[in-house]
Amino acid sequence: MTDLSAFPISQKWPAQHPERIQLYSLPTPNGVKVSIMLEETGLAYEPHLVRFDTNDQLTPEFLSLNPNNKIPAILDPNGPGGQPLPLFESGAILIYLADKCGQLLARDGAARYETIQWVMFQMGGVGPMFGQLGFFHKFAGKDYEDKRPRDRYVAETKRLLHVLDQRLDGRQWIMGDDYTIADIATFPWVRNLVGFYEAADIVGFGDFKHVARALDAFVARPAVERGLNIPPRP
């Protein structure tokens, strides 16, 4: 039987199935990237809820796996060379899982690096900017009298949506006919922008027809529907 006792995180979140990939997460836009990926690929995994309301992400056990105290993180008992692999950062996890199972990312050639390019576009632009807009539009930032910070992130979000909309013009998915980790990385954030952040009107989401069409196709996928609620919130 696989033994994960050497990893402190297993003390706080004991593995019932230690032979499976252990997922430590919460269904946020970053968190569901990995649960959706695992559902899409069929890799066996065991999810563990990391609760922000009790600061689970700041506990020594979680920090032993991710010193940056962010979800998601995984522990793969059967990593490279058959050795356990702890891994954090959602983009890195998507690339790793794609390579592990040979799905949703080209193994070589230009398509591989172009897909990773769009994952980096999400990691460096879409996620941070949409998140800042959410703060200034829906949360504490909406009470600031000075609207310049909000307007800055509105403008940048519109620009990013325009880039994505142009990319999707004439393409089913970001990489064309092939659904990839670039889509899994990006569309949870688009969904959050127009749903949880309630920012569709302020960014003129109706102007981005190709993004809206791809978002509808994304959320209609059965694996996405399942992954969006894993791990279940309390």
C-alpha positions in Angstrom: 0.0 0.0 0.0 1.3 3.5 -0.8 2.7 5.3 2.2 2.3 9.1 2.2 3.2 9.5 5.9 6.5 11.3 5.1 4.4 14.3 3.9 3.1 16.4 6.7 0.0 17.4 4.7 -1.3 13.8 5.0 -1.5 14.3 8.8 -4.2 17.1 8.4 -5.8 15.6 5.3 -5.4 11.8 5.7 -5.6 9.9 2.4 -8.3 7.3 2.2 -6.8 6.2 -1.2 -3.1 7.0 -1.0 -2.5 5.4 -4.3 -4.4 8.1 -6.0 -3.4 11.7 -6.8 -4.2 13.8 -3.8 -5.8 17.2 -4.6 -5.9 20.0 -2.0 -8.2 22.7 -3.3 -11.3 24.8 -3.1 -13.8 25.4 -6.0 -12.4 28.8 -7.0 -11.4 29.7 -10.6 -7.9 28.5 -9.9 -8.9 25.5 -7.9 -11.4 24.1 -10.4 -8.8 24.1 -13.2 -7.3 21.0 -11.6 -10.5 19.3 -10.7 -11.8 19.8 -14.2 -8.5 18.5 -15.6 -8.7 15.4 -13.5 -12.3 14.8 -14.5 -11.6 15.3 -18.2 -8.7 12.9 -18.2 -10.1 10.2 -15.9 -7.0 10.1 -13.7 -7.8 8.6 -10.3 -7.7 11.3 -7.5 -8.9 12.1 -4.0 -10.0 15.6 -3.3 -9.4 17.4 0.0 -11.2 20.7 0.9 -8.9 23.5 1.9 -11.1 25.9 3.8 -10.3 29.6 3.6 -12.7 30.5 6.4 -10.6 28.5 8.9 -7.3 29.5 7.2 -6.4 26.0 6.3 -4.0 27.4 3.6 -1.9 29.0 6.4 -1.4 25.8 8.4 2.0 24.2 8.7 0.7 21.1 7.0 -0.5 23.0 3.9 2.6 25.2 3.8 4.8 22.1 3.8 3.3 21.4 0.4 2.9 24.9 -0.9 5.0 27.6 0.9 3.1 30.2 -1.2 -0.2 29.3 0.7 -2.3 29.1 -2.4 -4.6 26.4 -3.8 -4.6 24.2 -5.7 -1.8 21.8 -4.9 -1.4 18.1 -5.5 0.6 15.2 -4.3 1.0 12.5 -6.9 2.2 9.2 -5.2 3.3 7.9 -8.6 5.3 10.8 -10.0 8.4 10.8 -12.3 10.5 7.7 -11.6 7.7 6.2 -9.5 8.5 8.7 -6.7 5.9 10.9 -5.0 5.7 14.4 -6.5 4.2 17.4 -4.6 3.3 20.2 -6.9 1.7 23.6 -6.7 0.7 26.4 -9.2 -2.3 25.6 -11.2 -0.6 26.1 -14.6 2.3 23.8 -13.7 -0.1 21.2 -12.5 -2.1 21.3 -15.7 1.0 20.8 -17.8 2.2 18.0 -15.5 -1.1 16.1 -15.6 -1.4 16.6 -19.4 2.0 15.0 -19.8 1.3 12.3 -17.3 -1.7 11.0 -19.2 -0.9 12.2 -22.8 -4.1 14.3 -23.1 -5.1 17.9 -23.8 -1.5 19.1 -24.6 0.6 18.2 -27.7 3.6 16.1 -26.7 5.9 18.1 -29.0 6.0 20.6 -31.8 4.7 24.1 -32.2 1.2 23.2 -30.9 2.7 22.3 -27.5 4.4 25.6 -27.0 1.5 27.6 -28.4 -0.8 25.9 -25.9 1.5 26.7 -23.0 1.7 30.3 -24.3 -2.0 30.6 -23.8 -1.9 29.0 -20.4 0.7 31.7 -19.5 -1.6 34.4 -20.9 -4.2 33.2 -18.5 -1.8 32.9 -15.5 -0.1 36.3 -16.1 -3.1 38.3 -17.4 -6.6 36.9 -17.2 -6.4 35.6 -13.6 -4.7 38.6 -11.9 -6.7 41.2 -13.8 -10.1 39.6 -13.5 -9.4 39.1 -9.8 -8.5 42.7 -9.2 -11.7 43.8 -11.1 -13.7 41.5 -8.9 -12.3 43.2 -5.8 -12.9 46.7 -7.0 -16.3 46.0 -8.5 -18.0 43.6 -6.1 -16.0 43.6 -2.8 -14.4 46.2 -0.6 -13.0 48.2 -3.5 -16.5 49.3 -4.6 -16.6 51.6 -1.6 -13.5 53.6 -2.7 -14.5 57.0 -3.7 -11.6 57.1 -6.2 -12.8 55.0 -9.2 -9.5 55.1 -11.0 -8.3 51.7 -9.7 -11.6 50.1 -10.7 -11.6 51.8 -14.1 -8.0 50.6 -14.7 -8.9 47.0 -14.2 -12.1 47.4 -16.2 -10.1 48.7 -19.2 -7.5 45.9 -18.8 -10.1 43.2 -18.5 -11.8 44.5 -21.7 -8.4 44.5 -23.5 -7.8 40.9 -22.4 -11.3 39.8 -23.5 -10.7 41.5 -26.9 -7.5 39.5 -27.3 -9.3 36.3 -26.4 -12.3 37.1 -28.6 -10.0 37.7 -31.6 -8.2 34.4 -30.9 -11.6 32.5 -30.9 -12.9 34.1 -34.1 -13.0 31.2 -36.5 -11.9 28.7 -33.8 -13.9 26.4 -31.7 -11.4 26.5 -28.8 -8.3 28.6 -28.1 -6.1 26.1 -30.0 -8.7 25.5 -32.8 -10.6 22.3 -33.0 -8.7 20.8 -30.1 -9.9 21.4 -26.5 -6.7 21.8 -24.4 -5.4 22.9 -21.0 -5.5 26.5 -22.4 -9.3 26.3 -22.3 -9.3 24.6 -18.9 -7.1 27.4 -17.5 -9.0 30.3 -19.0 -12.8 29.7 -19.0 -13.2 29.2 -15.2 -12.0 32.8 -14.9 -14.4 34.1 -17.6 -17.2 32.3 -15.9 -16.3 33.8 -12.6 -16.1 37.3 -14.2 -19.6 37.3 -15.5 -21.1 35.1 -12.7 -19.7 35.5 -9.3 -18.1 38.9 -9.9 -21.3 40.1 -11.7 -19.1 42.2 -14.0 -20.7 41.4 -17.4 -22.3 44.8 -17.8 -19.3 46.9 -16.7 -17.0 45.1 -19.1 -19.5 45.0 -22.0 -19.4 41.2 -22.1 -22.0 41.2 -24.8 -19.5 42.6 -27.2 -17.3 39.5 -27.0 -19.5 37.0 -28.9 -16.8 34.4 -29.5 -15.8 34.3 -25.9 -19.4 33.9 -24.8 -20.0 31.1 -27.3 -16.9 29.2 -26.1 -17.8 29.8 -22.5 -21.2 28.2 -23.1 -19.6 25.2 -24.8 -17.1 24.9 -21.9 -19.7 24.8 -19.1 -21.8 22.3 -21.0 -19.1 19.7 -20.9 -20.0 17.0 -18.3 -16.5 16.9 -16.8 -16.6 20.7 -16.3 -20.0 20.5 -14.7 -18.6 17.9 -12.2 -15.2 19.7 -11.7 -16.8 23.0 -10.9 -18.0 21.6 -7.6 -15.0 19.6 -6.5 -14.2 19.6 -3.6 -17.7 20.4 -2.4 -17.9 23.5 -0.3 -19.1 23.0 3.3 
